């Protein structure tokens, strides 16, 4: 564990600071487990860097490094266009001043190219991640959201249909529906290591009604 985490007395923290400390500890523990399990401890599948802290010294901005196979674009040429894969992906997480609250959801933005229907591939909002979950934003664990994005990268979780909650990137969603899925290119991350393949799920998929199952995680509409 990062020794700096133990420099804080949990009993002396309250409100926002208590939440920031707890989530830092959870994320650090998760990354430590990945490092211990990695073939090369210098290249774990999940790691983090603290980019900004508040006056108390608690993280308010992270950079998450995912070392997993994921689609980062498609080849130029005639349809169907084959995917281009990458193996290192960097995600920025900003926790606004009013986090955690209904209007202070964490902002997830990829700093590297990602080709996924729920992540903006180009334009002024390039890299924006649209996360949809059942729980309200104030209850969503930062660690769980980081793991959810990992499922996005592996295409174990995505929503490409032009239905609510709607894809973040319509061009990518069209490729998934008309080129990626028919050719099996979106199934690369669903090998669960000798057991039954992981079945891809729709983001926000549930037996509940759409209004119960989906919320907005970042500051923009899904």
Secondary structure, 3 states (H helix, E strand, C coil): CCHHHHHCCHHHCCHHHHHHHHHHHHHHHHHHHHHHHCCCHHHCCEEEEEEEECCCCCEEEEEEEECCCEEEEECCCCCCCCEEEECCEEEEEECCCCCCCCCCCCEEEECCCCCECCECCCCCCCCEECCCCCCCHHHCCHHHHHHHHHHHHCCCECCCCCCCCCCCCHHHHHHHHHHHCCCCHHHCCCCCCCCCCCCCECCCCCCCCHHHHCCCCCCCCC
